[in-house]
Amino acid sequence: MISFVDLKVQYRSIKDEIKVALDEVLENTAFVLGPAVAKFEEKFATYCGTKHCVAVNSGTSALHLAMLAAGVKRGDEVIAPAMTFIATVSAIDYIGAKPVLVDVDPVSYCMDPSKVEAAITPRTKAIMPVHLYGQSADMDPILDITRRRNLIVIEDAAQAHGAEYKGRRCGSMGDIGGFSFYPGKNLGAYGEGGAVVTNRDDFAETVRMLRDWGQEKKGVHVLKAFNYRMEGFQGAVLGVKMNHIEAWTEGRRRAAAIYNRLLRDVPGIVLPAEMPYARHVYHVYGIFVRNREAVARKLQEAGIGTNVHYPNPIHLQPCFAELGHKRGDFPNAERLADEELSLPMYPELTDGQVEQVSAALALATIP
Ligand SMILES: *Cc1c(COP(=O)(O)O)cnc(C)c1O
């Protein structure tokens, strides 16, 4: 059996370090925020190349607070890609702002910058690129538009820990960015977690207050706010994992390179492209295949797990029917939804396992 993702192999490789770090939280009884979380925030800010990191209790909370800190208000419009995880657009909706969707680029799978300008109206406040599957959106044209139009850029970097665009880290290029540490993400907590990163002192200060009941000092609540604090255990786990994240990213890139080599000549599939500007961190290794369900079934029979990211684009989700879209509105997002198949991808995949998946896929795609 080769599963789509295996969190156990990684845990076994860092078990001793994890237990020491968790024990420290227990001894300190620092269960919420505290020194382990503060230490992780410092490490993660350095890693992202940003001045600040504020840890919270999920990626969704991170995006919600990023949006609030950046001044997005009820009635504003925020431009987002039609293919992403539902949380991107839900964070916009939490504010009472309106998500305005644009199609994705057929090669990078991220927001198509050439579609952005036409989506701007006098109500547009922010643009929210998503670094989908672990590859950066094409940021220069997006940043250029936002500078000219005086808009804010909020990066959804939930799948892109350590991913780069022309040498700059995802999360650090816009005004503010959000990360998720959901267990299956490239940097995963042992529970829920997220973080906001930014170079802006004022945004970081606001997010710090918003995650902890808007307190300026103890007992003085200057903002109506939330309980979005990160737990001490999660900070401790993430702090340990920061010592390994680069090696794990290289493990993912190695597996992707083997897939690329072995699958290059398999007919009927399209492989993911690493854009010339990008360091892809392969949160997802997604191929296009026409008869996806049949291929996935054959792989399953061969003992290989796969997944789909995501079977429905945002504009066809029942909960966002109010946006008034129909099939055909964003063809590239729809093609991803219909044909994308995610192959097993995690840092500890061995060369032999990648070879086994590739051989099984070559067989499974024969009609
Ligand atoms: C995982 C994810 C989120 C939400 O993160 P949670 O930690 O699950 O709340 C947001 N956006 C994208 C693109 C994601 O993949």
The ligand as an SDF file (V2000), in Angstrom:
LIG
                    3D

 15 15  0  0  0  0  0  0  0  0999 V2000
   -5.8790   24.5970    4.1430 C   0  0  0  0  0  0  0  0  0  0  0  0
   -6.2170   25.8410    3.4220 C   0  0  0  0  0  0  0  0  0  0  0  0
   -6.8460   26.9180    4.0590 C   0  0  0  0  0  0  0  0  0  0  0  0
   -7.4410   26.8440    5.4470 C   0  0  0  0  0  0  0  0  0  0  0  0
   -6.5850   26.4330    6.4350 O   0  0  0  0  0  0  0  0  0  0  0  0
   -7.1690   25.7170    7.7580 P   0  0  0  0  0  0  0  0  0  0  0  0
   -5.9490   25.6220    8.6140 O   0  0  0  0  0  0  0  0  0  0  0  0
   -7.6910   24.3810    7.3290 O   0  0  0  0  0  0  0  0  0  0  0  0
   -8.2130   26.5810    8.3160 O   0  0  0  0  0  0  0  0  0  0  0  0
   -7.0280   28.1000    3.3490 C   0  0  0  0  0  0  0  0  0  0  0  0
   -6.6430   28.1950    2.0580 N   0  0  0  0  0  0  0  0  0  0  0  0
   -6.0630   27.1640    1.4000 C   0  0  0  0  0  0  0  0  0  0  0  0
   -5.6590   27.3580   -0.0170 C   0  0  0  0  0  0  0  0  0  0  0  0
   -5.8470   25.9580    2.0520 C   0  0  0  0  0  0  0  0  0  0  0  0
   -5.2930   24.9470    1.3850 O   0  0  0  0  0  0  0  0  0  0  0  0
  1  2  1  0
  2  3  1  0
  2 14  2  0
  3  4  1  0
  3 10  2  0
  4  5  1  0
  5  6  1  0
  6  7  2  0
  6  8  1  0
  6  9  1  0
 10 11  1  0
 11 12  2  0
 12 13  1  0
 12 14  1  0
 14 15  1  0
M  END
$$$$
